[in-house]
Amino acid sequence: MATSTVHGSETLTNDQVIGHLNSLIETCKDGQHGYNTAAEDVKNPDLKTLFMRYGQQRTQYIGELQAEVRRLGGDPEKTSSVVGAMHRGWINIKSAVAGGDENAVLAECERGEDSAVETYKKALEESFPSELRAVVSKQHEGILEAHDKIRSLTKMTEKK
């Protein structure tokens, strides 16, 4: 079984690295779907633009991660599961959007981002090859930025 180069103390096999990457792909797909759903129905044009931008960000991240999985000889994850989406915080986005409550939509987005931040944080604890670690770190930073922006907007709408 082929092994990957290490960043930390433990060497991961290619299959283990691919498994971690596919988990990140699922997380990004959930975010992509959540943001696209929110952007479709939210009335506020500024929020619509923001959600579209974050949906596109996740599309880009998915493409980058899929390319890495292929480079390692694996098959990229193509779907995300409803059960997984529930655990990753995005399951109530449609009902929040349908209710028309911007704060509820933002709260659901924040919940999804909380989960994404944790998934990336755990992935970065793994011993990824340095070039892959750079990709995952860059994406983690983008997700943290989105998380902080959504949290800030949630707090602002709570005060209204």
Backbone as a ProteinNet text record, in pm:
[ID]
protein_1_A
[PRIMARY]
MATSTVHGSETLTNDQVIGHLNSLIETCKDGQHGYNTAAEDVKNPDLKTLFMRYGQQRTQYIGELQAEVRRLGGDPEKTSSVVGAMHRGWINIKSAVAGGDENAVLAECERGEDSAVETYKKALEESFPSELRAVVSKQHEGILEAHDKIRSLTKMTEKK
[TERTIARY]
84.4	0	89.1	58.9	139.8	114.3	219.9	203.4	228.2	180.4	192.3	306.4	361.4	460.9	391.8	469.5	409	437.1	347.4	368.9	388.3	316.9	325.9	403.6	363.2	440.3	392.4	269.4	214.2	193.9	239.1	222.6	83.4	16.3	-114.7	-99.4	-182.2	-184.5	-261.1	-242.8	-319.5	-469.1	-511	-653.3	-704.9	-624.4	-665.6	-675.1	-577.2	-579.3	-701.9	-728.1	-844.4	-973.2	-980.3	-1098	-1120.4	-1013.4	-1024.7	-1067.7	-1009.4	-1045.6	-1191.5	-1237.2	-1377.4	-1472.2	-1430.7	-1510.3	-1519.6	-1408.6	-1409	-1495.9	-1491.6	-1576.6	-1723.4	-1762.3	-1901.5	-1939.3	-1850	-1874.8	-1894	-1809.4	-1820.8	-1947.7	-1985.3	-2109.4	-2230.5	-2228.6	-2337.8	-2345.2	-2230.7	-2227.3	-2270.8	-2224.3	-2262.5	-2415	-2472.1	-2617.3	-2690	-2640.9	-2703.5	-2702.7	-2587.5	-2578.7	-2659.7	-2657.9	-2736.8	-2885.9	-2929.3	-3069.5	-3106.1	-3020.6	-3046	-3049.5	-2956.5	-2949.1	-3071.6	-3126.5	-3243.1	-3362.9	-3384.5	-3511.1	-3503.7	-3385	-3376.4	-3409	-3477.7	-3523.1	-3415.7	-3338.1	-3236.8	-3129.7	-3113.4	-3017.8	-2872.1	-2838	-2701.1	-2673.7	-2771.2	-2755.4	-2752.8	-2837.8	-2840.9	-2701.7	-2640.8	-2507.3	-2403.5	-2411	-2316.2	-2330.2	-2453.5	-2476.2	-2430.2	-2454.4	-2407.9	-2255.2	-2190.5	-2043.8	-1990.6	-2051.1	-2004.7	-2038.6	-2149.7	-2181.3	-2076.9	-2035.8	-1931.4	-1796.5	-1769.3	-1645.9	-1640.4	-1751.8	-1755	-1741.3	-1798.5	-1782.3	-1634.2	-1564.2	-1420.4	-1345.7	-1378.3	-1311.5	-1335.3	-1457.4	-1489.2	-1399.8	-1388	-1303.5	-1158.3	-1107.3	-968.2	-948.7	-1041.8	-1030.7	-1046.7	-1140	-1158.2	-1031.7	-967	-842.3	-735	-728.2	-630.1	-660.2	-787.9	-825.5	-784.9	-813.1	-775.2	-623.5	-552	-405.4	-350	-421.1	-378.9	-431.3	-502.6	-551.3	-686.3	-758.6	-888.1	-1005	-1123.9	-1249.2	-1310.2	-1327.7	-1385.7	-1530.9	-1567.6	-1706.6	-1792.9	-1904.5	-1990.6	-2120.2	-2153.5	-2279.8	-2256.2	-2358.1	-2357.9	-2487.9	-2484.2	-2602	-2688.9	-2817.6	-2909.3	-2868.7	-2834.2	-2790.9	-2665.7	-2571.6	-2450.1	-2479.8	-2570.2	-2606.1	-2668	-2747.5	-2806.8	-2697.1	-2600.7	-2491.7	-2404	-2397.3	-2310.9	-2383.8	-2507.3	-2573.3	-2655.9	-2672.4	-2740	-2883.9	-2935.5	-3063.1	-3182.9	-3178.6	-3294.6	-3292.8	-3200	-3187.2	-3312.4	-3369.8	-3487.4	-3605.9	-3630.8	-3744.2	-3717.9	-3593	-3560.3	-3584.8	-3543.9	-3563.2	-3712.2	-3785.3	-3929.3	-4002.9	-3953.4	-4015.3	-3991	-3895.8	-3869.1	-3796.5	-3748.5	-3679.9	-3529.3	-3477.3	-3334.5	-3246.8	-3286	-3205.9	-3201.1	-3313.9	-3317.1	-3229.2	-3231.1	-3146.5	-2999.9	-2964.8	-2826.3	-2785.2	-2875.6	-2844.4	-2818.3	-2896.9	-2874.4	-2741.9	-2709.9	-2580.9	-2466.3	-2483.1	-2379.2	-2361.5	-2471.8	-2464	-2386.7	-2416.3	-2343.5	-2195.8	-2165.4	-2025.5	-1953.3	-2022.8	-1961.4	-1911.6	-1995.8	-1961.4	-1845.6	-1848.5	-1741.2	-1607.2	-1608.7	-1485.4	-1427.8	-1513.7	-1467.9	-1412.9	-1480.1	-1434.5	-1296.1	-1275.9	-1145.5	-1039.5	-1077.9	-983.3	-933.6	-1026.5	-988.2	-900.9	-934	-854	-711.4	-696.7	-562.9	-480	-543	-468	-400.3	-439.4	-382.3	-247.8	-174.3	-40	-46.7	-102.3	-111.9	22.9	45	163.5	158.8	274.8	280.2	201.8	207.1	134.6	-17.4	-61.5	-203.3	-244.8	-158.7	-184.9	-205.5	-129	-142.8	-281.1	-330.6	-463.9	-570.8	-563.2	-663.7	-657.4	-538	-522.5	-584.1	-560.8	-616.2	-768.9	-823.7	-969	-1022.8	-952.4	-992.8	-1000.3	-902	-902	-1023.7	-1057.4	-1175.1	-1303.7	-1310.9	-1430.1	-1439.3	-1326.2	-1326.4	-1374.5	-1328.4	-1369.4	-1520.9	-1573.6	-1718.2	-1793.9	-1743.9	-1806.2	-1815.3	-1704.3	-1701.2	-1795.1	-1802.4	-1892.5	-2038.1	-2072.1	-2209	-2243.6	-2151.2	-2174.8	-2198.5	-2118.5	-2133.1	-2270.5	-2313.1	-2444.6	-2556.9	-2538.2	-2638.8	-2655.3	-2544.2	-2549.9	-2615.8	-2586	-2645.8	-2797	-2843.9	-2988.4	-3061.1	-2991.7	-3053.6	-3084.3	-3002.4	-3016.9	-3129	-3175.5	-3279.9	-3414.3
-117.3	0	123.7	216.3	336.9	429.5	496.4	593.2	732.5	825.6	965.1	1024.5	1136.9	1204.6	1262.5	1297.5	1339.4	1484.7	1543.3	1675.8	1663	1570.2	1548.1	1422	1348.9	1233.1	1101.9	1096.4	971.3	974.9	872	864.2	812.1	879.9	836	763.9	664.1	599.7	690.4	667.2	743.3	726.9	604.3	579.6	662.8	676.5	758.3	905.9	952.6	1092.1	1115.6	1023.5	1034.4	1036.2	953.4	952.5	1086.9	1146.9	1279.3	1384.2	1377.1	1473.7	1457.9	1333.7	1311.4	1363.5	1356.4	1414.1	1566.2	1628.4	1773	1807.3	1722.8	1744.8	1742.1	1643.3	1635.8	1762.1	1807	1928	2048.4	2059.8	2172.2	2161.6	2040.5	2022	2063.7	2030.2	2072.5	2225	2289.8	2435.7	2496.6	2437.8	2485.2	2479.6	2366.3	2350.3	2446.3	2458.1	2547.1	2691.9	2738.3	2877.1	2900.6	2805.7	2821.6	2825	2741.2	2740.9	2875.2	2923.7	3052.5	3165.2	3163.4	3269.6	3270.5	3153.3	3144.5	3219.6	3210.5	3256.2	3376.8	3413.7	3527	3656.6	3746.5	3870.4	3979.9	3989.1	4093.9	4076.7	4176.5	4161.6	4149.1	4213.2	4201.6	4060.2	4002.4	3864.1	3767.9	3791.8	3706.9	3703.5	3821.5	3830.8	3758.2	3778.3	3713.2	3561.2	3511.9	3367.5	3309.1	3381.9	3334	3325.5	3425.4	3425.7	3307.1	3279.9	3166.8	3033.3	3025.3	2904.6	2880.3	2987.6	2976.4	2940.3	2995.1	2961	2810.6	2754.5	2610.5	2529.3	2577.3	2509.6	2503.3	2613.3	2617.3	2519.2	2518	2428.3	2282.5	2250.4	2113.6	2073.6	2160.8	2132.3	2109.2	2192	2175.8	2042.8	2009.2	1884	1762.3	1770	1659	1636.6	1744.5	1732.2	1662.8	1695.2	1631	1482.1	1448.2	1306.8	1230.9	1288.1	1222.4	1208.9	1313.3	1310.5	1196	1165.6	1056.4	920.4	919.8	794.2	750	840.6	804.3	855.8	820	867.2	971.1	1093.4	1197.9	1170.2	1211.7	1203.4	1288	1231.8	1303.4	1353.1	1303.3	1341.3	1376.6	1430.7	1443.7	1381.8	1322.2	1250.7	1341.7	1311.7	1388.1	1373.8	1252.5	1230	1312	1310.1	1388.8	1537	1582.6	1724.6	1763.7	1673.2	1700.9	1720.5	1632.1	1641.4	1762.5	1805.2	1916.9	2050.6	2050.1	2174.8	2244.4	2188	2260.9	2216.2	2122.9	2060.5	2155.4	2255.2	2342.5	2468.8	2477.9	2600.8	2627.8	2524.4	2544.2	2597.9	2541.1	2589.2	2730.2	2761.9	2897.5	2998	2962.8	3051.4	3066.9	2955.7	2959.1	3047	3052.2	3135	3283.2	3318.9	3458.4	3535.1	3467.7	3532.3	3533.3	3651.3	3662.6	3612.1	3643.2	3599.2	3447.3	3380.5	3233.8	3176.7	3239.3	3194.5	3209.6	3325.3	3347.6	3250.1	3224.4	3129.8	2990.4	2947.7	2816.4	2814.1	2923	2931.5	2926.2	2995.5	2993.6	2853.3	2782.1	2645.5	2556.7	2573.2	2497.7	2532.7	2660.6	2704.2	2653.6	2649.1	2593.4	2452	2374.4	2236.2	2229	2315.2	2315.6	2352.5	2451.9	2493.3	2375.4	2304.1	2188.4	2077.3	2050.1	1945.4	1979.4	2103.5	2145.7	2144.6	2187	2187.3	2045	1949.2	1809.1	1757.9	1795.1	1750.9	1803.6	1926.1	1985.3	1925.4	1845.9	1773.5	1649.9	1612.9	1495.3	1528.5	1425.1	1439.4	1439.9	1545.7	1558.6	1595.1	1556.4	1605.3	1759	1822.1	1968.3	2042.1	1995.8	2067	2055.4	1943.7	1924.3	2004.4	2007.4	2086.6	2233.3	2282.7	2422.1	2447.1	2354.3	2366.8	2367.5	2270.8	2258.5	2379.5	2426.8	2545.2	2669	2687.1	2802.8	2797.8	2679.7	2665.2	2689.1	2637.7	2658.2	2807.2	2882.2	3027.3	3092.9	3050.9	3105.2	3071.7	2950.2	2908.4	2983.7	3005.2	3085.4	3227.7	3283.6	3419	3424	3324.8	3318.1	3301.6	3214.8	3190.4	3319.9	3392.1	3515.5	3621.3	3629.7	3725.5	3689.8	3562.7	3518.2	3541.4	3509.3	3531.5	3680.2	3765.2	3909.3	3956.5	3907.9	3944.9	3891.5	3771.5	3713.4	3801.6	3843.9	3929.3	4064.4	4118.1	4246.2	4233.9	4125.3	4110.7	4078.1	4016.8	3988.8	4117.9	4220.1	4346.6	4433.6	4402.5	4485.2	4462.4
0	0	0	-89.3	-101.9	16.1	57.8	165.6	112.8	185.4	151.3	233.4	185.8	267.6	389	489.7	615.3	646.8	721.9	778.1	928	988.7	1132.6	1160.7	1262.9	1305.7	1245.5	1196.9	1149	998.3	929.6	785.9	752.9	661.8	615.9	482.9	460.8	329.6	233.6	104.4	5.5	29.4	61.7	85.9	203.3	307.4	422.3	383.2	308	262.8	175.3	83.1	-4.9	77.2	179.4	266.7	333.8	383.6	446.3	343.9	225.2	121.2	79.6	68.1	31.6	139.4	264.5	372.8	357	319.9	296	175	72.1	-45.7	-5	74.9	122.6	199.4	285.7	364.2	272.5	172	78	-6	-44.3	-120.6	-37.1	90.1	178.3	184.2	200.3	204.3	72.1	-36.9	-170.1	-185.5	-150.6	-161.3	-66.2	55.8	153.1	107.8	61.9	16.9	-109.9	-202.8	-325.1	-293.8	-200.1	-158.1	-95.3	-7.7	57.3	-45.9	-141.2	-242.1	-333.2	-361.8	-450.7	-395	-266	-209.5	-117	-73	19.9	-55.9	10.8	-54.3	-55.6	49.4	63.2	-45.1	-134.6	-244.5	-197.6	-86.4	-34.8	15	85.5	132	13.9	-84.9	-204.2	-269.2	-284.9	-344.9	-259.6	-129.2	-38.3	-45.1	-39.7	-44.4	-177.8	-286.6	-417.3	-419.8	-361.9	-358.8	-279	-163	-82.6	-148.9	-219.2	-295.9	-404.3	-472.4	-575.4	-513.3	-395.6	-325	-300.4	-252.3	-223.6	-351.7	-461.6	-590.4	-627.2	-608	-635.7	-545.6	-417.2	-323.1	-360.4	-400.5	-442	-558.6	-657.5	-773.7	-735.4	-645.5	-601	-528.6	-440.7	-364.7	-455.4	-550.3	-644	-726.6	-767	-843.3	-759.8	-631.3	-543.1	-526	-511.5	-498.2	-624	-740.8	-867.4	-877.9	-837	-842.6	-758.2	-649.6	-561.4	-608.3	-721	-776.8	-724.5	-660.9	-603.4	-683.8	-637.4	-696.4	-603.6	-653.6	-568.8	-533.6	-414.6	-368.6	-461.1	-504.5	-597.9	-534.7	-419.2	-355.9	-210.1	-149.6	-4.2	43.3	157.8	206.5	291.7	296.2	380.5	526.6	567.6	705.9	734.2	641.3	657.8	664.9	580	580.7	714.3	771.7	902.9	1006.2	1003.8	1100.5	1074	949.6	915.6	918.9	967.7	1002.3	896.5	778.8	671.9	647.4	723.5	690	700.5	786.2	806.1	721.3	627.4	549	465.9	406.3	320.8	401.1	517.7	597.8	650.1	681.2	727	615.1	493.3	378.9	350.1	353.9	326	426.5	548.7	651.8	632.6	548.5	518.3	627.4	729.5	840.9	812.7	779.1	747	860	983.2	1096.8	1103.6	1078.1	1079.9	969.3	852.8	741.4	780	833.8	875.8	985.5	1079.3	1187.6	1131.7	1032.9	970.8	895.1	826.6	757.2	858	969.5	1072.7	1129.1	1150.5	1201.2	1101.6	974	872.3	871.1	886.5	889.1	1013.5	1126.7	1248.3	1220.7	1156.5	1124.6	1025.4	923.2	822.9	886.2	973.9	1042.3	1120.8	1192.7	1271.1	1182.1	1071.2	979.4	925	885.4	833.4	943.4	1062.5	1175.3	1202	1203.8	1225.7	1112.3	989.8	875.4	886	932.7	942.9	1055.8	1141.4	1244.2	1185.5	1064	997.9	934.9	904.8	847.1	694.8	639.7	494.8	435	308.6	237.2	234.1	232.9	246.7	138.7	12.2	-93.3	-73.3	-21.9	6.3	130	229.2	350.1	312.3	216.4	173.3	113	32.2	-28.2	80.9	171.5	277.9	372.1	403.6	490.6	427.1	298.2	227.3	228.9	205.5	209.1	350.2	449.3	589	620.9	574.4	597.4	533.3	410.7	342.9	415.8	469	542.9	675.8	741.5	864.9	837.7	727.3	689.9	665.4	592.4	566.9	698.8	783.9	914.5	995.1	1001.2	1079.9	1022	889.5	823.9	854.1	841.3	868.5	1016.2	1105.3	1249	1277.1	1217	1235	1186.5	1070.7	1018.1	1106.5	1159.7	1249.5	1372.5	1430.9	1550	1518.2	1399.6	1360.7	1343.2	1283	1261.1	1390.9	1486.4	1617	1691.4	1669.6	1742.3	1686.1	1565.2	1502.4	1566.1
[MASK]
++++++++++++++++++++++++++++++++++++++++++++++++++++++++++++++++++++++++++++++++++++++++++++++++++++++++++++++++++++++++++++++++++++++++++++++++++++++++++++++++

